[in-house]
């Protein structure tokens, strides 16, 4: 290239800024050309070719600290280094994708803390006309279950899904909400407990808890935190106690408080 290009022209030719070219010089990635008679540094074809290689590698994700040695490496080392960079970039992409997905879920309420299946259950509760306060309580219970008893979360979620598919279970749930206003000694509470136990035992496999859960030293308190969440009415406390007692009588291993 006759006469060569000034640094500004060279920067424009390869698509970077003058500051970037000078940074490459400081790092020793590209030698500074000699000055001509007018005092300007002139970039020839070899200089531009090396600048282009540096820019291309940098844009591909190769750290600048590794580029110098890579440019002068043999084919095998060059290929091995690029493979390593490819692996690192893949890891970064997966990490960034996971972070992006978490941010997306944070921007969508429940999806920040719950999987799509659980969110679908909450949406169904709303669609069935359940009171927003009850739906909020179920949301909290699902979040607590996922964090506190992950070993049984899927079974818990499956049981909720199946109960919403069963009109009788939906009716029992509504009756349980009505029970909050009953006297704790109301005989209807025992009747409701028996009805719920019959429903639960019909799908007994979902009541089983894995050994790893029982191995936890605080298994009972974790279970208690979820199963007795928002149990702020004496009638509901008695209803839950009767259900747990009847399940134990039926041989279900329900953790004791």
Secondary structure as GFF3:
##gff-version 3
##sequence-region A 1 257
A	DSSP	alpha_helix	7	14	.	.	.	ID=ss1
A	DSSP	alpha_helix	18	26	.	.	.	ID=ss2
A	DSSP	alpha_helix	45	59	.	.	.	ID=ss3
A	DSSP	alpha_helix	64	71	.	.	.	ID=ss4
A	DSSP	alpha_helix	75	106	.	.	.	ID=ss5
A	DSSP	three_ten_helix	109	112	.	.	.	ID=ss6
A	DSSP	alpha_helix	116	127	.	.	.	ID=ss7
A	DSSP	alpha_helix	132	148	.	.	.	ID=ss8
A	DSSP	alpha_helix	150	165	.	.	.	ID=ss9
A	DSSP	alpha_helix	167	178	.	.	.	ID=ss10
A	DSSP	three_ten_helix	179	181	.	.	.	ID=ss11
A	DSSP	alpha_helix	187	201	.	.	.	ID=ss12
A	DSSP	three_ten_helix	204	207	.	.	.	ID=ss13
A	DSSP	alpha_helix	211	214	.	.	.	ID=ss14
A	DSSP	alpha_helix	219	227	.	.	.	ID=ss15
A	DSSP	alpha_helix	234	249	.	.	.	ID=ss16
###
